Amino acid sequence: MHPAYQFRLDHYPQGADMAAVWRASADPAPPPVAGEVVVRIAYVSVDPGMRGWITPKRSYMPPVQPGEVMRAFGIGEVIESAADGLAAGDWVTGFTGVQSVATLPAAMLRKIDVSQIAPQLYLSGLGMTGYTAYFGMTDIGQPAAGQTAVVSAAAGAVGSVAAQVARLSGARVIGIAGGAEKCAYLLDALGLDAAIDYRAGDIAAQLAAAAPGGIDVYFDNVGGEILDAVLGQINRHGRVVLCGGISQYGDMDSVTGPANYLQLIAQSATMRGFTMRDYLHRIPEAFMALAGWHAAGEIVFREHVLEGLDRFPEAFAMLFSGANQGKLLIKV
């Protein structure tokens, strides 16, 4: 048995109250049986999608059940193996859960090379976060030179990568973020063409000023009034990529849809949602593209790392306050 520490879902949240839904435990990780490994987890990823995972509604994967270890992507080192293809000392990534040590099926993990790449990058720009941005933008958004692309939550983990992928396509890119500091980051660090502070008032007016020729591609992480404002200025044959709706996650029982959706008809535009479940078979393609851009200095990744697994409830709350700067990780 290996000493371990976890966070479990105690009960499903009611409305926006999520402060008391977590329960800490210290259940040891059992020895592995055939096909399993024990992983000492180094980093845990904290993602907006977690809100959907603790909502008992039909979705792209079953909800976490009360009493279960909270679902999370993680990365760590194998410390004991009963599985072919993985040995002690190998590094892996996958759904490890919010815990310090875990006994997991090897088939659910992917072996990674940390000799040339910092481990945490496999949970940010070179992990599911980056892959989500890459496929959503290149496969669905398909920006091109001469077009205008807009990304909401553009200083966030997925949005920042999506915006840079659009920039590399040759499109003119406008990022939407909250506050002057984040907007400065979009311009100075990510090299976007314009930045809109949604806290500074009339979003539709700001969009009209920044994109006088309309919007061809919108990568949506937010939903709500920002989605409505963009739909009001979507160009003919525009593409709206639905990646997330963080403005709605505070109360998953009262989600509101776009009021301006008739513009999709008027402009023969499309709006399509997706998850990485659609692209798991193409992960190597995304990894090679993103790793190449990163190595060449053409794309940057930013992580916001909290120390200690005990900070998970704090980290989860940060997702919805906008307090994090970049991909939110916990160093276990």
C-alpha positions as CSV (number, residue, x, y, z in Angstrom):
1,M,0.0,0.0,0.0
2,H,1.2,3.5,-0.8
3,P,0.2,6.5,1.4
4,A,-2.0,8.9,-0.6
5,Y,-4.1,11.9,-0.3
6,Q,-7.2,12.7,-2.4
7,F,-10.1,15.1,-2.9
8,R,-13.5,13.4,-3.5
9,L,-16.8,14.8,-4.6
10,D,-18.9,14.9,-1.4
11,H,-22.2,15.9,-3.1
12,Y,-23.4,17.6,-6.3
13,P,-23.4,21.4,-6.1
14,Q,-26.7,23.3,-5.7
15,G,-26.8,26.3,-7.9
16,A,-23.6,28.4,-7.6
17,D,-22.6,27.2,-4.2
18,M,-19.6,25.0,-4.7
19,A,-17.6,25.7,-1.6
20,A,-18.6,22.6,0.3
21,V,-18.8,20.0,-2.4
22,W,-15.2,18.6,-1.8
23,R,-14.1,16.1,0.9
24,A,-10.4,15.4,1.6
25,S,-9.4,11.8,2.3
26,A,-6.2,9.8,2.9
27,D,-6.9,6.4,1.5
28,P,-3.7,4.5,0.5
29,A,-3.2,3.4,-3.1
30,P,-3.3,-0.4,-3.3
31,P,-0.6,-2.5,-5.0
32,P,-1.2,-3.0,-8.7
33,V,-2.8,-6.1,-10.2
34,A,-2.1,-7.3,-13.7
35,G,-2.4,-4.4,-16.2
36,E,-2.1,-1.7,-13.5
37,V,0.6,0.8,-12.3
38,V,1.0,3.0,-9.3
39,V,1.7,6.6,-10.2
40,R,3.2,9.3,-8.0
41,I,1.4,12.3,-9.4
42,A,3.5,15.4,-9.9
43,Y,1.0,17.9,-11.3
44,V,-2.8,18.0,-11.5
45,S,-4.7,20.0,-14.1
46,V,-7.6,22.2,-12.9
47,D,-10.0,22.9,-15.8
48,P,-13.3,24.7,-16.4
49,G,-14.7,21.4,-17.7
50,M,-14.6,20.0,-14.2
51,R,-17.8,22.0,-13.5
52,G,-19.6,19.8,-16.1
53,W,-18.2,16.7,-14.6
54,I,-19.9,17.3,-11.3
55,T,-23.2,18.0,-12.9
56,P,-25.6,15.0,-12.9
57,K,-26.7,15.6,-16.5
58,R,-26.2,13.9,-19.8
59,S,-22.8,15.0,-21.3
60,Y,-19.8,13.7,-23.2
61,M,-18.8,11.5,-20.2
62,P,-20.6,10.3,-17.1
63,P,-20.6,12.6,-14.1
64,V,-18.3,12.0,-11.2
65,Q,-20.4,10.2,-8.5
66,P,-20.5,11.4,-4.9
67,G,-17.8,9.7,-2.9
68,E,-15.5,9.2,-6.0
69,V,-12.1,10.8,-6.3
70,M,-12.5,14.0,-8.4
71,R,-11.7,13.4,-12.1
72,A,-8.7,15.4,-13.3
73,F,-5.9,15.1,-15.9
74,G,-2.5,14.6,-14.3
75,I,1.1,13.7,-14.9
76,G,3.4,11.7,-12.8
77,E,6.0,9.0,-12.4
78,V,5.4,5.3,-12.3
79,I,6.7,3.9,-9.0
80,E,5.4,0.3,-9.3
81,S,4.2,-1.6,-12.4
82,A,2.3,-4.8,-13.1
83,A,1.7,-3.8,-16.7
84,D,3.6,-4.6,-19.9
85,G,5.1,-1.5,-21.5
86,L,5.5,0.6,-18.4
87,A,8.2,0.4,-15.8
88,A,9.1,2.2,-12.6
89,G,10.7,5.5,-13.6
90,D,8.5,6.0,-16.7
91,W,6.4,9.2,-16.9
92,V,2.7,9.1,-17.9
93,T,-0.3,11.3,-18.3
94,G,-4.0,10.8,-18.3
95,F,-7.0,10.9,-16.0
96,T,-5.1,10.5,-12.7
97,G,-7.7,12.2,-10.4
98,V,-7.1,14.8,-7.8
99,Q,-4.7,12.8,-5.7
100,S,-1.1,12.4,-4.7
101,V,-0.6,8.7,-5.6
102,A,-2.9,6.5,-7.6
103,T,-3.2,2.9,-8.8
104,L,-4.5,3.1,-12.4
105,P,-5.0,0.9,-15.4
106,A,-2.1,1.3,-17.7
107,A,-4.4,1.3,-20.7
108,M,-5.8,4.6,-19.6
109,L,-2.4,6.3,-19.5
110,R,0.0,7.6,-22.1
111,K,3.7,7.3,-21.8
112,I,5.6,10.6,-22.3
113,D,9.1,11.8,-22.6
114,V,10.2,14.4,-20.0
115,S,13.8,14.4,-20.9
116,Q,13.4,17.3,-23.4
117,I,10.1,18.8,-22.4
118,A,9.1,20.2,-19.0
119,P,6.5,17.8,-17.5
120,Q,3.9,20.4,-16.8
121,L,3.7,21.3,-20.5
122,Y,2.0,18.0,-21.1
123,L,-0.9,19.4,-19.1
124,S,-0.9,22.9,-20.8
125,G,0.1,23.8,-24.3
126,L,1.4,20.3,-25.2
127,G,-1.5,18.5,-23.5
128,M,-5.3,18.3,-23.8
129,T,-5.5,22.1,-23.3
130,G,-3.4,22.8,-26.4
131,Y,-4.9,20.0,-28.4
132,T,-8.4,21.4,-27.8
133,A,-7.3,24.8,-29.0
134,Y,-5.6,23.4,-32.0
135,F,-8.4,21.3,-33.3
136,G,-11.1,23.7,-32.5
137,M,-9.4,26.5,-34.4
138,T,-7.8,24.6,-37.3
139,D,-10.5,22.0,-38.0
140,I,-13.7,23.9,-37.2
141,G,-12.7,27.6,-37.2
142,Q,-10.4,27.4,-40.2
143,P,-9.1,31.0,-40.1
144,A,-7.3,32.3,-43.1
145,A,-5.2,35.3,-44.2
146,G,-7.4,38.3,-44.7
147,Q,-10.1,37.1,-42.2
148,T,-10.9,38.2,-38.7
149,A,-10.9,35.8,-35.8
150,V,-12.1,36.5,-32.3
151,V,-11.3,34.5,-29.2
152,S,-13.1,34.9,-25.8
153,A,-11.3,34.1,-22.6
154,A,-8.2,34.7,-24.7
155,A,-5.8,35.0,-21.8
156,G,-6.9,31.6,-20.5
157,A,-5.4,28.3,-21.0
158,V,-7.3,27.2,-24.2
159,G,-8.1,30.6,-25.5
160,S,-4.5,31.8,-25.5
161,V,-3.4,28.8,-27.6
162,A,-6.4,29.1,-29.9
163,A,-5.6,32.8,-30.5
164,Q,-2.0,32.1,-31.3
165,V,-3.0,29.3,-33.7
166,A,-5.3,31.8,-35.5
167,R,-2.5,34.3,-35.6
168,L,-0.2,31.8,-37.2
169,S,-2.8,31.2,-39.9
170,G,-2.4,34.8,-41.1
171,A,-5.8,36.0,-39.8
172,R,-6.3,39.2,-37.9
173,V,-6.9,38.1,-34.3
174,I,-8.9,39.9,-31.6
175,G,-8.8,38.6,-28.1
176,I,-11.4,39.2,-25.4
177,A,-10.3,39.1,-21.7
178,G,-11.1,40.7,-18.4
179,G,-9.0,43.6,-17.2
180,A,-6.2,45.8,-18.5
181,E,-3.4,43.4,-17.4
182,K,-4.8,40.5,-19.3
183,C,-5.5,42.6,-22.4
184,A,-1.9,43.9,-22.3
185,Y,-0.7,40.2,-22.2
186,L,-2.7,39.5,-25.3
187,L,-1.0,42.3,-27.2
188,D,2.5,42.2,-25.8
189,A,3.1,38.5,-25.2
190,L,0.7,36.7,-27.7
191,G,1.1,39.3,-30.5
192,L,-2.7,39.7,-31.2
193,D,-3.9,42.5,-33.3
194,A,-6.4,43.9,-30.8
195,A,-7.7,43.2,-27.3
196,I,-11.1,43.9,-25.8
197,D,-11.7,44.3,-22.1
198,Y,-15.2,42.9,-21.5
199,R,-15.3,44.7,-18.1
200,A,-14.9,48.1,-19.8
201,G,-18.5,48.3,-21.0
202,D,-20.5,47.8,-24.2
203,I,-18.9,44.7,-25.8
204,A,-20.8,45.0,-29.1
205,A,-19.5,48.5,-29.5
206,Q,-15.9,47.5,-28.7
207,L,-16.2,44.6,-31.2
208,A,-17.6,46.9,-33.9
209,A,-14.6,49.2,-33.4
210,A,-12.0,46.4,-33.4
211,A,-13.6,44.5,-36.3
212,P,-15.2,47.0,-38.6
213,G,-15.3,44.4,-41.4
214,G,-17.2,41.9,-39.2
215,I,-16.1,38.5,-37.8
216,D,-15.3,35.4,-39.8
217,V,-14.3,33.0,-36.9
218,Y,-15.3,33.1,-33.3
219,F,-13.7,30.7,-30.8
220,D,-16.1,30.7,-27.8
221,N,-15.1,29.8,-24.3
222,V,-17.7,32.0,-22.5
223,G,-21.2,32.0,-24.0
224,G,-23.7,34.5,-22.7
225,E,-23.7,38.2,-23.8
226,I,-20.3,37.9,-25.5
227,L,-21.6,35.2,-27.8
228,D,-24.6,37.3,-28.6
229,A,-22.5,40.3,-29.3
230,V,-20.3,38.3,-31.7
231,L,-23.3,36.7,-33.5
232,G,-24.6,40.2,-34.2
233,Q,-21.4,40.9,-36.2
234,I,-20.8,37.5,-37.8
235,N,-19.9,37.5,-41.5
236,R,-21.5,35.5,-44.2
237,H,-20.3,31.9,-43.9
238,G,-18.7,32.7,-40.6
239,R,-17.8,29.9,-38.2
240,V,-18.5,29.8,-34.5
241,V,-16.6,27.2,-32.5
242,L,-18.2,26.3,-29.2
243,C,-15.5,25.1,-26.9
244,G,-17.0,26.2,-23.5
245,G,-19.4,28.5,-21.8
246,I,-17.8,29.6,-18.5
247,S,-20.3,32.4,-18.1
248,Q,-23.0,29.7,-17.6
249,Y,-21.0,27.3,-15.3
250,G,-22.0,29.1,-12.1
251,D,-25.5,27.7,-12.2
252,M,-25.7,24.7,-14.5
253,D,-29.5,24.3,-13.8
254,S,-30.3,27.7,-15.3
255,V,-28.2,27.8,-18.5
256,T,-29.4,30.3,-21.1
257,G,-28.8,30.0,-24.8
258,P,-27.9,32.7,-27.4
259,A,-30.7,35.2,-28.1
260,N,-29.0,36.3,-31.4
261,Y,-28.9,32.9,-33.0
262,L,-31.1,34.0,-36.0
263,Q,-28.0,35.7,-37.4
264,L,-26.7,32.2,-38.2
265,I,-29.5,31.9,-40.7
266,A,-29.2,35.4,-42.0
267,Q,-25.5,35.0,-42.7
268,S,-25.5,31.3,-43.6
269,A,-23.1,30.8,-40.7
270,T,-22.4,27.7,-38.7
271,M,-22.0,27.1,-35.0
272,R,-20.5,23.8,-33.9
273,G,-19.6,22.4,-30.6
274,F,-16.9,19.8,-29.9
275,T,-14.8,18.0,-27.3
276,M,-11.5,16.2,-27.5
277,R,-13.4,13.0,-27.7
278,D,-13.8,13.8,-31.4
279,Y,-10.0,14.1,-31.9
280,L,-8.3,11.5,-29.7
281,H,-7.1,9.6,-32.8
282,R,-5.3,12.8,-34.1
283,I,-3.4,13.8,-30.9
284,P,0.0,13.1,-32.5
285,E,-0.8,15.7,-35.3
286,A,-1.6,18.4,-32.7
287,F,1.4,17.5,-30.5
288,M,3.9,17.8,-33.4
289,A,2.4,21.1,-34.7
290,L,2.3,22.7,-31.2
291,A,5.7,21.4,-30.2
292,G,7.3,22.7,-33.4
293,W,5.8,26.1,-33.0
294,H,6.9,26.2,-29.3
295,A,10.4,25.1,-30.1
296,A,10.6,27.8,-32.8
297,G,9.4,30.5,-30.4
298,E,6.3,31.1,-32.5
299,I,3.8,30.2,-29.7
300,V,4.1,30.7,-26.0
301,F,2.4,28.8,-23.1
302,R,1.8,30.2,-19.6
303,E,1.1,28.2,-16.5
304,H,-0.3,29.4,-13.2
305,V,1.0,26.9,-10.6
306,L,-0.3,26.5,-7.1
307,E,1.8,24.5,-4.6
308,G,0.2,21.7,-2.7
309,L,-2.8,19.4,-3.4
310,D,-4.6,20.9,-0.4
311,R,-5.2,24.0,-2.5
312,F,-7.5,22.2,-4.9
313,P,-10.7,23.9,-3.6
314,E,-9.0,27.3,-3.9
315,A,-7.8,26.5,-7.4
316,F,-11.3,25.3,-8.5
317,A,-12.8,28.5,-7.3
318,M,-10.2,30.5,-9.2
319,L,-11.5,29.2,-12.5
320,F,-14.7,31.1,-12.1
321,S,-13.3,34.3,-10.6
322,G,-10.8,34.8,-13.4
323,A,-7.9,35.0,-10.9
324,N,-5.6,32.6,-12.6
325,Q,-3.1,33.8,-15.2
326,G,-2.8,31.0,-17.8
327,K,-3.2,27.3,-17.5
328,L,-4.1,26.4,-13.9
329,L,-2.1,23.6,-12.4
330,I,-1.4,22.2,-8.9
331,K,2.1,21.0,-8.1
332,V,1.4,18.1,-5.9
